[in-house]
Structure formats: C-alpha cells, structure tokens
Amino acid sequence: MSDAPKRVRVTADAPPRRTPTYTRGIALPGSPVDEADAVYARALMRSQLRLALGTVAGFVLVVVALTLTIALIPEIGQVLVWGLPLSWLLQAYAFYPIILVFAVLYVRTAARNERRYRALRDRE
C-alpha cells in the first residue's frame, strides 16, 4: 500500500502596517481629516435627502393637479385631437415630460450640491 503524502502548511508573514493619517484620498479612522470629512458627508447626505423629498413632493403635487384638472373639467374630454379625446392623450403622454423635467432638475441640483461639498472639503 502506498502512503499518502504529508500535508504541508504554507504561511506568510503579514505585510507591515503603515500608520499615516491620510493616504491616497482615504482618511483613516480617528484622524482629524476623517472627522471633518464625516461632518461634510453627513451635511451632504442631509442636503441630498431634502432635495429628494422636495422633488418627490413637487412631482406628486404636479401630477395630482394634472389628474384633478382632467377629472374636474369635462370639456377636456370633448376636445378631439387626431380622433382621440384630449383627456386620453394628456393621461397617456403628458406625464412623461413632467417626469423628465423633474429628473433633470433633480440631477442638476444634486450635482451642484456635490460640487459645493467638494469645494468646502478641498478648502480645508
């Protein structure tokens, strides 16, 4: 019978740890840069949350207003465009430009918030 070969365990020493407080744009925990970045990051997150909630609230308000306009003004349903009632066309296609406008406004404002955050962070 043949004997199974012995198992050999191969290990290596861990590389030495460096202890700078700031390395290649990444702050280590407990450093002053890390604490300042954390404060700015929280401020940016709060700003982005307010922007998102405001955008959603504005979008819902405009959509409800358009829906109520279609529902409460029956004359809109009597106007024919290309053989279809205007109210149908508004329900089918008027919401897409509204979505696009709110999306563009949100993205532009969010980018502006982030630029301001970077400017504050880089100033220090």
C-alpha positions in Angstrom: 0.0 0.0 0.0 1.1 3.5 -0.7 1.3 6.1 2.0 -0.5 9.4 1.4 2.0 12.3 1.1 2.3 14.5 4.1 0.4 17.8 4.1 2.5 20.9 4.2 1.0 24.2 5.5 2.3 27.2 3.8 2.0 30.6 5.6 3.4 34.0 5.1 4.0 36.9 7.4 1.6 39.8 7.1 2.9 42.9 5.4 3.9 45.7 7.8 1.1 48.1 8.5 1.7 51.8 7.7 0.2 54.3 10.0 -0.2 57.6 8.1 -3.3 59.6 8.9 -4.1 60.3 5.3 -3.2 58.0 2.3 -4.2 58.5 -1.3 -7.5 60.3 -0.5 -8.6 57.8 2.1 -8.6 59.0 5.7 -8.0 56.5 8.5 -10.4 56.3 11.5 -9.7 58.8 14.2 -7.7 61.3 12.1 -8.8 64.9 12.0 -9.3 64.7 8.3 -11.6 61.8 8.8 -13.8 63.7 11.3 -14.1 66.7 9.1 -15.0 64.6 6.1 -17.6 62.8 8.1 -19.2 66.1 9.1 -19.3 67.3 5.5 -20.5 63.9 4.3 -23.4 64.0 6.7 -24.3 67.5 5.7 -24.2 66.4 2.0 -26.5 63.4 2.8 -29.0 65.6 4.6 -28.9 68.1 1.7 -29.5 65.3 -0.9 -32.3 63.9 1.2 -34.0 67.2 1.5 -33.6 67.6 -2.3 -35.1 64.2 -3.0 -38.1 64.7 -0.7 -38.7 68.1 -2.2 -38.5 66.8 -5.7 -40.9 63.9 -4.9 -43.3 66.3 -3.2 -43.3 68.7 -6.1 -43.7 65.8 -8.6 -46.7 64.4 -6.7 -48.2 67.9 -6.5 -48.0 68.5 -10.2 -49.3 65.0 -11.1 -52.2 65.4 -8.7 -53.0 68.8 -10.2 -52.9 67.5 -13.7 -55.1 64.5 -12.8 -57.6 66.7 -11.0 -57.7 69.1 -13.9 -58.5 66.2 -16.3 -61.1 64.8 -13.9 -62.8 68.1 -12.9 -63.0 69.8 -16.3 -65.2 67.6 -18.5 -64.8 69.8 -21.5 -61.2 68.5 -21.9 -62.7 65.1 -22.8 -64.9 66.6 -25.6 -62.0 68.1 -27.5 -60.7 65.7 -30.1 -57.1 65.5 -31.3 -56.4 63.0 -34.1 -59.7 61.3 -33.3 -58.9 60.8 -29.6 -60.2 62.8 -26.6 -57.7 65.3 -25.3 -58.1 63.9 -21.8 -56.8 60.5 -23.0 -53.8 62.0 -24.7 -53.0 64.0 -21.6 -53.2 60.9 -19.4 -51.1 58.9 -21.8 -48.4 61.4 -22.8 -48.4 64.5 -20.5 -46.7 62.7 -17.6 -43.5 61.9 -19.5 -42.4 65.5 -20.0 -43.2 66.2 -16.3 -41.0 63.2 -15.3 -38.2 64.4 -17.5 -38.4 68.0 -16.1 -38.2 66.8 -12.5 -35.4 64.3 -13.3 -33.3 67.0 -15.0 -33.9 69.5 -12.1 -33.0 66.8 -9.5 -29.8 65.8 -11.3 -28.6 69.3 -11.8 -29.3 70.3 -8.2 -27.7 67.2 -6.8 -24.6 67.8 -8.9 -24.5 71.4 -7.6 -24.8 70.1 -4.0 -21.9 67.7 -4.6 -19.7 70.5 -6.2 -20.4 72.7 -3.1 -19.4 69.8 -0.8 -16.2 69.2 -2.7 -15.4 72.9 -2.7 -15.8 73.0 1.1 -13.8 69.8 1.6 -11.0 70.9 -0.6 -10.8 74.4 1.0 -9.7 72.8 4.3 
